[in-house]
Amino acid sequence: MLFAATFAAVAVASAAPAQKVLPPAHGIYHAAYPGFCAEEDCASAARIRAFEQLTGKRLVWAYFSDNWFDGIHFPEAKVRAIWSVHHTIPFIRMMPRANWDEGCADKTYALAKIAAGDFDTELRDYARAAASTRIPLMIEFGTEVNGNWFPWSGACNGGADGGPARFRTVYRRIVEIFRREGARNVTWVLHLDASSDPAARWNRMAAYYPGPRYVDWVGLSAYGAQMPGDPWDSFASVFRPGYDELVAAVPEKPVALLEYGVIADSGRDKAAWIAAALGEIASGRYPRLKAESYWHSNWTNDGAGPSIMRIDSSPAALAAYRAAIASPAFVGTARLGASP
């Protein structure tokens, strides 16, 4: 009994403060994925400052990928670099994959393996390292899980034969590990895509929700054209159906637009797309929408051509973003506190 009591005392003493990122009291948080590098998961103070200089407004959080290419390791240096810029919240995309391959070929971190406890030791170390920073963090596990392009997707882990249930089990397991290790400084986010693929009943958003005890925010990706020649869909036509499904599936939780953007494409008006998107976001038509996070990057996808998503791809695009984001509807400071 003495050993147990001593262990409990140590655990409590080492636990991080119970700080969650709460939705703003008014308005919508301004956040971003503030740049892309060869490894994708780069994050730096310089990138945050550069994005804020471009936009004229502070970021509440900076979004970055933690790919498990070299194993499962807490990205402490990146977290501290982000936090060093006027306490910007580090937002970690926890990406359980061993390589860049899309689809279902990579089974390294299959959901069944995580559920079986194969990586519990690494996840406990990760959680303890997260707690030790005592920095408020946001973490999502299973980005766009209702799509079919990532190895952790429901489609790649059983599909109609239990894929969403396996995801829920794993999500809960990871959150419980963090709680046992004292990582009370983590705000947990469930990230879905606005358009489920496949568009099957088993793959509906509601099937992936781990429950209110395990999720603090829910969010969506809602892109316009991502590659040259893609259909020039408006932001509203992509986002509105996804938002409606999400708020019906998950009651009460605040909603974040976690990823959105559009490319520069010949003959298309990117500036008008951005202005319309931010106008829609600030319109009040989405009362549970409490944050937006632009995907500010360029990349080339399998020889299909450049995807020029950055807000400064042209003076007109940048001017449209700056003008819209200057609205007081967009908030640049996080509200922190214990979960309600």
C-alpha positions as MATLAB code, in Angstrom:
seq = 'MLFAATFAAVAVASAAPAQKVLPPAHGIYHAAYPGFCAEEDCASAARIRAFEQLTGKRLVWAYFSDNWFDGIHFPEAKVRAIWSVHHTIPFIRMMPRANWDEGCADKTYALAKIAAGDFDTELRDYARAAASTRIPLMIEFGTEVNGNWFPWSGACNGGADGGPARFRTVYRRIVEIFRREGARNVTWVLHLDASSDPAARWNRMAAYYPGPRYVDWVGLSAYGAQMPGDPWDSFASVFRPGYDELVAAVPEKPVALLEYGVIADSGRDKAAWIAAALGEIASGRYPRLKAESYWHSNWTNDGAGPSIMRIDSSPAALAAYRAAIASPAFVGTARLGASP';
ca = [
       0.000    0.000    0.000;
       2.832    2.385    0.809;
       4.351    1.759   -2.639;
       1.021    2.399   -4.329;
       0.474    5.625   -2.407;
       3.999    6.828   -3.204;
       3.553    6.033   -6.905;
       0.262    7.922   -6.997;
       1.874   10.940   -5.332;
       4.693   10.976   -7.891;
       2.213   10.700  -10.772;
       0.165   13.632   -9.468;
       3.276   15.728   -8.877;
       4.533   15.157  -12.416;
       1.161   15.709  -14.114;
       0.841   18.710  -16.378;
      -1.608   21.479  -15.501;
      -5.133   20.680  -16.702;
      -5.224   23.242  -19.491;
      -7.496   22.837  -22.500;
      -7.847   25.082  -25.529;
     -11.404   26.324  -25.142;
     -13.434   27.880  -27.947;
     -13.288   31.671  -28.092;
     -15.880   33.580  -26.128;
     -16.685   35.449  -29.334;
     -15.593   34.994  -32.928;
     -13.451   32.399  -34.681;
      -9.822   31.502  -34.007;
      -7.275   32.348  -36.701;
      -4.842   29.451  -37.148;
      -2.812   27.825  -39.921;
      -0.498   25.179  -41.197;
       2.164   27.868  -41.710;
       4.478   26.237  -44.248;
       5.724   23.124  -45.939;
       9.165   21.517  -46.142;
      10.537   18.311  -47.622;
       9.588   16.252  -44.561;
       6.164   17.943  -44.194;
       6.401   17.847  -40.407;
       8.685   20.851  -40.102;
       7.702   23.538  -37.650;
       9.625   26.618  -36.619;
       9.260   29.988  -34.989;
      10.422   31.620  -38.220;
       7.569   30.074  -40.216;
       4.998   31.315  -37.721;
       6.417   34.829  -37.702;
       6.552   34.872  -41.504;
       2.915   33.797  -41.797;
       1.801   36.368  -39.261;
       3.725   39.049  -41.109;
       1.983   38.049  -44.340;
      -1.478   38.097  -42.798;
      -1.232   40.896  -40.262;
      -2.817   38.751  -37.538;
      -1.532   36.407  -34.853;
      -2.058   32.675  -34.975;
      -3.822   30.891  -32.139;
      -2.277   27.560  -33.147;
       0.309   26.283  -35.601;
      -0.552   22.942  -37.160;
       2.149   20.417  -38.057;
       2.565   16.724  -38.840;
       4.273   14.195  -36.609;
       4.983   11.347  -39.032;
       6.164    8.091  -37.441;
       8.666    7.332  -40.183;
      11.472    6.793  -37.657;
       9.351    5.517  -34.809;
       7.058    7.110  -32.256;
       8.806   10.075  -30.614;
       7.327   13.198  -29.095;
       8.366   16.229  -31.244;
       9.562   18.309  -28.321;
      11.846   20.667  -30.247;
       9.042   21.638  -32.628;
       6.571   22.068  -29.789;
       8.906   24.384  -27.903;
       9.731   26.373  -31.044;
       6.054   27.023  -31.725;
       5.296   27.925  -28.097;
       8.209   30.378  -28.079;
       6.294   32.685  -30.446;
       3.995   34.557  -28.025;
       2.659   31.221  -26.702;
       1.217   29.969  -29.971;
      -0.470   26.607  -29.321;
       1.388   23.639  -30.883;
      -1.137   21.460  -32.749;
       0.221   17.987  -33.549;
      -1.156   15.806  -36.337;
      -0.227   12.364  -34.998;
       0.406   10.434  -38.258;
       0.890    6.648  -37.714;
       2.645    5.760  -40.958;
       6.093    4.476  -41.919;
       6.368    6.119  -45.354;
       4.648    8.472  -47.784;
       2.687    5.737  -49.571;
      -1.023    6.466  -49.783;
      -3.696    3.823  -49.469;
      -3.585    0.604  -47.495;
      -0.182   -0.939  -48.265;
       1.606    0.282  -45.102;
       0.607   -1.982  -42.192;
       3.379   -0.899  -39.810;
       1.006    0.851  -37.422;
      -2.222   -0.964  -38.311;
      -5.044   -0.121  -35.930;
      -5.233   -3.745  -34.785;
      -1.588   -3.570  -33.652;
      -2.141   -0.364  -31.695;
      -5.298   -1.799  -30.140;
      -3.356   -4.904  -29.105;
      -0.862   -2.751  -27.195;
       2.097   -3.274  -29.534;
       3.116    0.377  -29.172;
       2.024    1.122  -25.625;
       5.589    1.614  -24.384;
       6.324    4.224  -27.046;
       2.986    5.934  -26.494;
       3.554    6.107  -22.748;
       6.955    7.731  -23.357;
       5.321   10.147  -25.793;
       2.622   11.047  -23.272;
       5.128   11.595  -20.448;
       7.221   13.845  -22.689;
       4.103   15.817  -23.645;
       3.189   16.251  -19.979;
       6.700   17.315  -19.038;
       6.573   20.351  -21.340;
       3.652   21.757  -19.319;
       2.663   23.522  -22.558;
      -0.980   23.453  -23.697;
      -1.078   21.124  -26.697;
      -3.635   20.119  -29.279;
      -3.358   16.600  -30.716;
      -5.338   14.767  -33.331;
      -4.981   11.065  -34.057;
      -6.172    9.684  -37.383;
      -6.325   12.678  -39.715;
      -9.203   12.410  -42.231;
      -9.958    8.871  -41.060;
     -13.159    8.700  -43.136;
     -11.127    9.068  -46.328;
      -9.364    6.142  -48.005;
      -5.928    7.683  -48.612;
      -4.205    7.102  -45.249;
      -3.229    3.691  -43.796;
      -5.103    4.367  -40.533;
      -8.400    4.978  -42.350;
     -11.479    2.937  -41.648;
     -11.308    1.755  -45.247;
      -7.804    0.316  -44.696;
      -8.611   -1.331  -41.360;
     -11.615   -3.477  -42.093;
     -13.975   -1.123  -43.880;
     -17.556   -2.257  -43.442;
     -16.231   -5.142  -41.345;
     -15.443   -3.015  -38.290;
     -13.050   -0.316  -39.540;
     -14.696    2.606  -37.698;
     -15.067    0.558  -34.500;
     -11.351   -0.285  -34.558;
     -10.546    3.390  -34.919;
     -12.744    4.333  -31.953;
     -11.065    1.673  -29.831;
      -7.594    2.925  -30.696;
      -8.467    6.584  -30.200;
      -9.816    5.847  -26.716;
      -6.777    3.733  -25.878;
      -4.380    6.545  -26.772;
      -6.322    9.140  -24.781;
      -6.410    6.829  -21.754;
      -2.648    6.273  -21.973;
      -2.080   10.033  -21.960;
      -4.361   10.462  -18.992;
      -2.615    7.762  -16.992;
       0.727    9.449  -17.698;
      -0.487   12.824  -16.436;
      -0.781   14.588  -19.823;
      -3.658   16.793  -18.783;
      -2.337   19.583  -21.006;
      -3.658   17.934  -24.199;
      -6.765   19.091  -26.034;
      -7.987   16.131  -28.120;
      -9.319   16.676  -31.627;
     -11.176   14.341  -33.985;
     -10.372   15.222  -37.609;
     -12.670   14.084  -40.427;
     -12.931   14.969  -44.093;
     -15.941   16.941  -45.300;
     -16.569   14.247  -47.947;
     -16.386   10.630  -46.811;
     -14.681    8.285  -49.274;
     -16.159    5.773  -49.868;
     -19.566    7.403  -49.528;
     -21.017    4.342  -47.820;
     -23.298    4.095  -44.809;
     -20.627    2.344  -42.703;
     -18.257    5.254  -43.391;
     -20.439    8.056  -42.052;
     -18.855   10.554  -39.667;
     -20.879    9.387  -36.670;
     -19.244    5.954  -36.884;
     -15.841    7.420  -35.935;
     -16.807    9.482  -32.907;
     -15.086    7.995  -29.810;
     -17.502    9.762  -27.474;
     -17.633   12.995  -25.462;
     -15.197   11.766  -22.786;
     -12.426   11.436  -25.349;
     -12.821   14.402  -27.691;
     -12.645   18.140  -26.965;
     -12.976   19.509  -30.509;
     -14.112   18.043  -33.823;
     -12.956   19.309  -37.176;
     -13.005   18.997  -40.934;
     -10.850   19.323  -44.016;
     -12.693   21.175  -46.800;
     -10.530   21.984  -49.818;
     -11.232   23.559  -53.140;
      -9.137   22.503  -56.143;
      -5.882   20.892  -54.948;
      -4.236   20.003  -58.270;
      -4.268   21.705  -61.684;
      -7.392   20.760  -63.583;
      -9.455   19.818  -60.515;
     -13.066   21.047  -60.502;
     -13.299   24.599  -59.192;
     -15.716   23.866  -56.355;
     -16.688   26.718  -54.077;
     -15.753   26.499  -50.416;
     -19.392   26.538  -49.333;
     -20.340   23.645  -51.616;
     -17.658   21.473  -49.977;
     -17.906   22.634  -46.381;
     -21.641   23.029  -45.795;
     -22.662   19.365  -46.298;
     -19.749   18.171  -44.150;
     -20.535   20.658  -41.394;
     -24.189   19.657  -41.356;
     -23.315   15.975  -41.044;
     -20.695   16.601  -38.368;
     -22.853   18.700  -36.052;
     -25.641   16.140  -36.342;
     -23.219   13.326  -35.505;
     -21.408   15.063  -32.619;
     -23.502   17.208  -30.297;
     -22.115   20.219  -28.426;
     -18.383   20.001  -29.234;
     -16.806   23.056  -30.913;
     -16.012   22.658  -34.603;
     -12.753   23.661  -36.294;
     -12.078   24.019  -39.989;
      -8.740   22.252  -39.614;
      -7.607   22.335  -43.238;
      -8.792   24.320  -46.225;
      -7.318   26.107  -49.192;
      -7.233   26.303  -52.955;
      -4.495   26.302  -55.574;
      -3.469   28.930  -58.099;
      -4.715   27.605  -61.450;
      -4.732   29.163  -64.880;
      -7.969   30.941  -65.645;
      -9.263   30.647  -62.083;
      -9.748   33.439  -59.542;
      -8.023   32.286  -56.368;
      -8.447   35.683  -54.699;
     -12.221   35.515  -55.169;
     -12.294   31.935  -53.804;
     -10.401   32.996  -50.660;
     -12.583   36.057  -50.111;
     -15.750   34.014  -50.525;
     -14.459   31.263  -48.222;
     -13.548   33.604  -45.386;
     -16.795   35.490  -45.866;
     -18.700   32.219  -45.544;
     -16.694   31.225  -42.457;
     -17.489   34.552  -40.743;
     -21.109   34.652  -41.924;
     -22.698   33.252  -38.771;
     -24.321   30.439  -40.746;
     -22.194   27.897  -38.834;
     -22.800   28.663  -35.152;
     -20.553   25.881  -33.832;
     -17.613   26.813  -36.084;
     -15.009   28.274  -33.718;
     -11.698   28.079  -35.626;
     -10.253   28.105  -39.146;
      -6.801   26.918  -40.184;
      -5.516   27.563  -43.724;
      -3.155   25.038  -45.361;
      -0.349   27.378  -46.474;
       1.918   25.235  -48.644;
       3.102   24.255  -52.100;
       3.943   20.729  -53.218;
       4.087   18.443  -56.251;
       2.006   15.260  -56.246;
       3.251   12.270  -58.273;
       4.125   14.342  -61.305;
       0.581   15.740  -61.574;
       1.900   19.285  -61.421;
       2.440   21.883  -58.738;
      -0.157   22.451  -56.043;
       0.350   26.115  -55.215;
      -1.798   26.583  -52.131;
       0.079   29.406  -50.360;
      -1.894   32.539  -49.633;
       0.852   34.650  -51.218;
       0.815   32.863  -54.580;
      -0.192   36.237  -56.040;
      -0.566   39.778  -54.719;
      -4.326   39.533  -55.295;
      -4.673   36.294  -53.319;
      -2.676   37.700  -50.409;
      -4.643   40.948  -50.434;
      -7.906   38.993  -50.328;
      -6.764   36.934  -47.343;
      -5.399   39.947  -45.456;
      -8.544   41.984  -46.016;
     -10.864   39.211  -44.867;
      -8.832   38.081  -41.875;
      -8.566   41.667  -40.597;
     -12.204   41.406  -39.524;
     -12.676   41.373  -35.742;
     -14.620   38.151  -36.297;
     -11.228   36.420  -36.438;
      -9.481   36.068  -33.073;
      -5.719   35.756  -32.534;
      -5.473   34.775  -28.848;
      -6.328   31.410  -27.295;
      -8.679   30.980  -24.359;
      -7.366   28.352  -21.956;
      -8.936   26.604  -19.022;
     -10.231   23.351  -17.616;
     -12.768   21.375  -19.619;
     -16.323   22.584  -19.013;
];
